[in-house]
Amino acid sequence: MPDNSTSDTVDQSRRKFLKTGGTTAAAGVISAYLPAQAIAGVGENVAGELHSTVIEGAVPVTLRINGKDHRLNIDPRTTLLDCIRETVQLTGTKKGCDHGQCGACTVHVNGKRVLSCLNLALLHDGNEITTIEGLGTPESMHPMQTAFVECDGYQCGYCTSGQIMSAVALLKEPCGAEDAAVKELMSGNICRCGAYDNIVAAIQQVRKRA
């Protein structure tokens, strides 16, 4: 009789290889579609204790956002935008183009406006970061927020948080008195609904009152 032991061994090895290879390929495809939170890592729980999943190459960072310290373990490739939205769960800062062209993700770092989609979170360890949530509340709005409401400076609202954060930063920047000067300094913030005239009116209202 022919010896089938060698053939059986080859078949088993082939099946094991195909099974392992298929699993590895599937894992690679799935990882490409994981949410940003899986990349960004995790931070404090309700009690303020540090907790995390195992992330290869994760590094510790403390982000001071709206006056509160968040101790996090994050992938060093995580953008400030993804860390704010997915890890810290402050979703007022919006992800628009994710290429630094629309301004929807604007936040303040040490009092100056930055595009959070172009900044790595790791580089802002210890900085003072302010998002739209830290600017004011529905009960106590920042004057710029109030002006946007009074002047109808928004339509769909998606760009509004970035517009307001840039507008507040503009108040501390050299800017001429004319509407054209305001438009120039706000040119990095795109409103797809076209509410530009009302946005400028809101900014000028705050400037005049100040």
C-alpha positions as CSV (number, residue, x, y, z in Angstrom):
1,M,0.0,0.0,0.0
2,P,1.2,3.6,-0.7
3,D,2.3,5.6,2.3
4,N,-0.1,8.5,2.7
5,S,1.5,9.9,5.9
6,T,3.7,12.3,3.9
7,S,0.7,13.5,1.8
8,D,-1.4,14.1,4.9
9,T,1.4,16.1,6.5
10,V,1.7,18.3,3.5
11,D,-2.1,18.8,3.3
12,Q,-2.2,19.8,7.0
13,S,0.7,22.2,6.6
14,R,-1.0,23.8,3.6
15,R,-4.3,24.2,5.4
16,K,-2.5,25.7,8.4
17,F,-0.7,28.2,6.2
18,L,-3.8,29.2,4.4
19,K,-5.7,29.6,7.6
20,T,-2.9,31.7,9.2
21,G,-2.4,33.8,6.1
22,G,-6.1,34.5,5.7
23,T,-6.4,35.6,9.3
24,T,-3.4,37.9,9.0
25,A,-4.8,39.5,5.8
26,A,-8.2,40.0,7.4
27,A,-6.7,41.7,10.4
28,G,-4.8,44.0,8.2
29,V,-7.9,45.0,6.3
30,I,-9.9,45.5,9.5
31,S,-7.2,47.6,11.1
32,A,-7.4,50.0,8.2
33,Y,-11.0,50.8,9.1
34,L,-10.6,51.0,12.9
35,P,-12.0,54.3,14.3
36,A,-9.6,57.0,15.3
37,Q,-10.1,56.2,18.9
38,A,-8.4,52.9,18.4
39,I,-5.4,54.8,17.0
40,A,-5.5,57.6,19.5
41,G,-5.6,55.5,22.6
42,V,-7.6,56.2,25.7
43,G,-7.3,58.4,28.7
44,E,-8.8,59.0,32.1
45,N,-12.0,57.5,33.4
46,V,-14.6,59.3,35.4
47,A,-12.5,59.0,38.6
48,G,-9.5,60.6,36.8
49,E,-7.5,57.4,36.8
50,L,-5.3,56.5,33.8
51,H,-6.5,53.6,31.9
52,S,-5.5,52.3,28.5
53,T,-5.4,49.4,26.1
54,V,-2.2,48.0,24.9
55,I,-1.0,50.2,22.0
56,E,2.3,49.3,20.4
57,G,4.6,52.3,20.7
58,A,2.2,54.3,22.8
59,V,3.6,57.3,24.7
60,P,2.3,59.1,27.7
61,V,1.2,62.7,27.3
62,T,-0.7,65.2,29.4
63,L,-2.9,67.6,27.5
64,R,-4.4,70.5,29.4
65,I,-7.7,71.2,27.7
66,N,-10.1,73.9,28.9
67,G,-8.3,74.0,32.2
68,K,-8.3,70.3,32.9
69,D,-5.4,67.9,32.6
70,H,-5.9,64.7,30.6
71,R,-3.3,62.0,31.2
72,L,-3.3,59.9,28.1
73,N,-1.4,57.1,26.4
74,I,-1.5,57.7,22.7
75,D,0.0,56.6,19.4
76,P,2.7,59.2,18.6
77,R,1.0,59.7,15.2
78,T,-2.3,60.9,16.7
79,T,-3.3,64.3,15.6
80,L,-4.5,66.9,18.1
81,L,-7.8,66.9,16.4
82,D,-8.4,63.1,16.7
83,C,-7.1,63.2,20.3
84,I,-9.6,65.9,21.2
85,R,-12.6,64.3,19.5
86,E,-12.0,60.6,19.8
87,T,-10.0,60.2,23.0
88,V,-11.1,63.2,25.2
89,Q,-14.6,63.1,23.6
90,L,-14.9,66.9,23.0
91,T,-16.7,66.8,19.7
92,G,-17.4,70.6,19.3
93,T,-14.1,70.8,17.3
94,K,-15.0,69.5,13.8
95,K,-13.1,67.4,11.3
96,G,-13.7,69.0,7.9
97,C,-11.1,68.5,5.2
98,D,-8.5,67.0,7.5
99,H,-5.8,68.7,5.4
100,G,-5.6,72.2,7.0
101,Q,-7.6,73.9,4.3
102,C,-11.1,74.6,5.8
103,G,-10.4,75.8,9.4
104,A,-13.2,73.7,10.9
105,C,-10.8,72.2,13.4
106,T,-9.4,75.5,14.7
107,V,-8.5,75.5,18.5
108,H,-6.3,77.8,20.6
109,V,-2.9,76.6,21.9
110,N,-1.4,79.0,24.4
111,G,-3.8,81.7,23.2
112,K,-3.1,81.4,19.5
113,R,-5.2,79.7,16.9
114,V,-3.9,76.5,15.3
115,L,-5.3,73.9,12.9
116,S,-5.6,70.8,15.1
117,C,-5.7,68.4,12.1
118,L,-2.1,69.4,11.2
119,N,-0.7,69.2,14.7
120,L,0.4,66.1,16.5
121,A,-1.0,65.8,20.0
122,L,2.3,64.7,21.4
123,L,3.9,68.1,20.6
124,H,1.4,69.9,22.8
125,D,2.2,68.1,26.1
126,G,1.6,70.7,28.8
127,N,0.3,73.4,26.5
128,E,-2.9,75.4,27.3
129,I,-5.4,74.2,24.8
130,T,-8.9,75.7,24.4
131,T,-11.7,74.3,22.4
132,I,-15.1,75.7,21.7
133,E,-16.4,74.0,24.8
134,G,-14.0,76.0,26.9
135,L,-14.9,79.3,25.4
136,G,-18.4,79.6,26.9
137,T,-21.5,77.8,27.8
138,P,-25.2,78.2,26.7
139,E,-25.8,79.9,30.1
140,S,-22.7,82.1,29.8
141,M,-21.6,82.6,26.2
142,H,-18.5,84.3,25.1
143,P,-19.3,87.7,23.5
144,M,-18.3,86.3,20.1
145,Q,-20.8,83.4,20.5
146,T,-23.5,85.9,21.4
147,A,-22.7,88.0,18.3
148,F,-22.8,85.0,16.0
149,V,-26.3,84.3,17.3
150,E,-27.5,87.9,17.0
151,C,-26.0,88.3,13.5
152,D,-27.1,84.9,12.3
153,G,-23.5,84.1,11.6
154,Y,-24.1,80.4,10.8
155,Q,-26.4,78.2,8.8
156,C,-25.6,74.5,8.9
157,G,-23.3,75.1,11.8
158,Y,-20.5,72.7,10.9
159,C,-17.9,75.4,10.4
160,T,-19.2,77.6,13.3
161,S,-16.9,76.4,16.1
162,G,-13.8,76.9,13.9
163,Q,-15.1,80.3,12.7
164,I,-15.7,81.4,16.3
165,M,-12.3,80.2,17.6
166,S,-10.6,82.1,14.7
167,A,-12.7,85.2,15.3
168,V,-11.8,85.2,19.0
169,A,-8.1,84.9,18.2
170,L,-8.5,87.7,15.7
171,L,-9.4,90.1,18.5
172,K,-5.8,89.8,19.8
173,E,-4.2,90.1,16.4
174,P,-3.2,93.1,14.4
175,C,-6.2,93.8,12.2
176,G,-7.4,96.9,10.4
177,A,-10.8,98.4,11.1
178,E,-12.3,97.7,7.7
179,D,-14.4,94.6,6.8
180,A,-11.8,93.7,4.1
181,A,-9.1,93.4,6.9
182,V,-11.4,91.0,8.8
183,K,-12.1,88.9,5.7
184,E,-8.3,88.6,5.1
185,L,-7.6,87.3,8.6
186,M,-10.6,85.0,8.4
187,S,-9.8,83.7,5.0
188,G,-8.5,80.4,6.4
189,N,-12.0,79.5,7.6
190,I,-14.4,78.3,4.9
191,C,-18.2,78.5,5.2
192,R,-19.7,76.2,2.6
193,C,-23.1,77.8,3.2
194,G,-21.7,81.3,2.3
195,A,-22.6,83.1,5.6
196,Y,-19.5,85.3,5.3
197,D,-21.2,88.7,5.5
198,N,-23.0,87.7,8.7
199,I,-19.8,86.3,10.2
200,V,-17.9,89.6,9.5
201,A,-20.8,91.5,11.0
202,A,-20.6,89.4,14.1
203,I,-16.9,90.0,14.5
204,Q,-17.2,93.7,13.8
205,Q,-19.9,94.0,16.4
206,V,-17.7,92.5,19.1
207,R,-14.8,94.7,18.1
208,K,-16.9,97.8,18.3
209,R,-18.3,96.9,21.7
210,A,-14.8,96.1,22.9
